[in-house]
Amino acid sequence: MAIVKSMEFDYKGKTYFALVRKRVVNNEEQFHVKIMNSVLEGQWFGHHVVIGKNGIFHLENEVKTTDLLQLRKAILSALAGIDWTTPEPVADSP
């Protein structure tokens, strides 16, 4: 079962919003982050899945720009602050 939460994060002096879907696959937590801004979502494309292992976030794609590194830091900081103890479950998509 997946859990969806909304979050906000600050990036370059502005506040943005994202939806995060958390699910467990093969004993790993997967966080799928969808930014509610088309320009930032375009930059984030390909980096939207964050893996959680033993309380540590892992991203598999290399960061090629300083802007993307700052965006990643802002999103991971916000993601770490989400309270997952009061979930609102939704059905998994096929």
matplotlib code that plots the C-alpha trace (Angstrom):
import matplotlib.pyplot as plt

x = [0.0, 1.3, 1.0, 0.8, 1.7, 2.1, 5.2, 6.5, 10.1, 12.1, 14.3, 16.1, 14.0, 10.6, 8.2, 7.2, 5.0, 5.3, 3.5, 5.4, 4.3, 5.9, 5.8, 8.0, 9.4, 11.8, 12.3, 13.3, 11.3, 10.7, 9.7, 8.4, 8.5, 6.3, 7.0, 4.0, 5.9, 6.5, 10.0, 11.3, 9.7, 11.6, 14.9, 14.0, 13.0, 15.0, 15.8, 12.2, 12.7, 14.5, 15.4, 15.4, 17.7, 18.2, 17.0, 19.3, 18.2, 19.9, 19.7, 21.2, 21.6, 24.6, 24.0, 25.4, 24.6, 24.7, 21.1, 20.1, 22.2, 20.5, 17.1, 18.0, 19.1, 15.9, 13.7, 15.6, 15.5, 11.7, 11.3, 13.2, 10.7, 7.5, 5.6, 4.8, 3.1, -0.3, -0.6, -3.5, -3.3, -4.2, -4.4, -1.4, -1.6, -1.0]
y = [0.0, 3.5, 6.6, 10.0, 13.2, 16.8, 18.8, 22.3, 23.3, 26.5, 26.8, 30.0, 32.2, 30.8, 28.2, 25.3, 22.3, 18.6, 15.4, 12.4, 8.8, 6.4, 2.6, -0.4, -2.4, -5.3, -4.1, -0.7, 2.5, 4.3, 8.0, 9.3, 13.1, 15.1, 18.9, 21.1, 23.5, 22.6, 24.3, 22.6, 19.3, 19.4, 19.9, 17.2, 14.7, 11.5, 12.3, 11.9, 8.5, 8.6, 5.3, 5.0, 2.5, 2.3, 5.9, 7.3, 8.7, 7.4, 8.9, 7.0, 9.7, 12.0, 15.7, 17.7, 21.3, 23.4, 24.3, 20.7, 20.1, 22.9, 21.6, 18.1, 19.5, 21.5, 18.5, 16.0, 18.4, 18.7, 15.0, 14.3, 16.4, 14.6, 12.8, 9.4, 8.2, 9.6, 8.2, 8.6, 5.3, 5.1, 2.1, 1.1, 1.8, -1.2]
z = [0.0, -0.9, 1.3, -0.3, 1.5, 0.4, 1.3, 0.8, 0.3, -0.2, -3.2, -4.2, -1.9, -3.0, -1.5, -3.7, -3.2, -4.1, -3.6, -2.3, -2.6, -0.3, -0.8, 0.2, -2.6, -1.9, 1.7, 0.5, 1.0, -2.3, -2.3, -5.6, -5.6, -8.0, -7.9, -8.5, -10.8, -14.4, -14.6, -11.5, -12.4, -15.7, -13.8, -11.3, -14.1, -13.8, -10.1, -8.8, -7.0, -3.7, -2.0, 1.8, 3.4, 7.2, 7.6, 4.9, 1.5, -1.6, -5.1, -8.0, -10.6, -10.7, -10.3, -13.1, -12.1, -9.0, -9.4, -9.4, -6.3, -4.5, -5.6, -4.4, -1.0, -0.6, -1.5, 0.7, 3.7, 3.3, 2.8, 6.0, 7.9, 6.8, 9.5, 8.1, 11.4, 10.4, 6.9, 4.4, 2.5, -1.2, -3.4, -5.4, -9.1, -11.4]

ax = plt.figure().add_subplot(projection="3d")
ax.plot(x, y, z, "-o")
ax.set_aspect("equal")
plt.show()
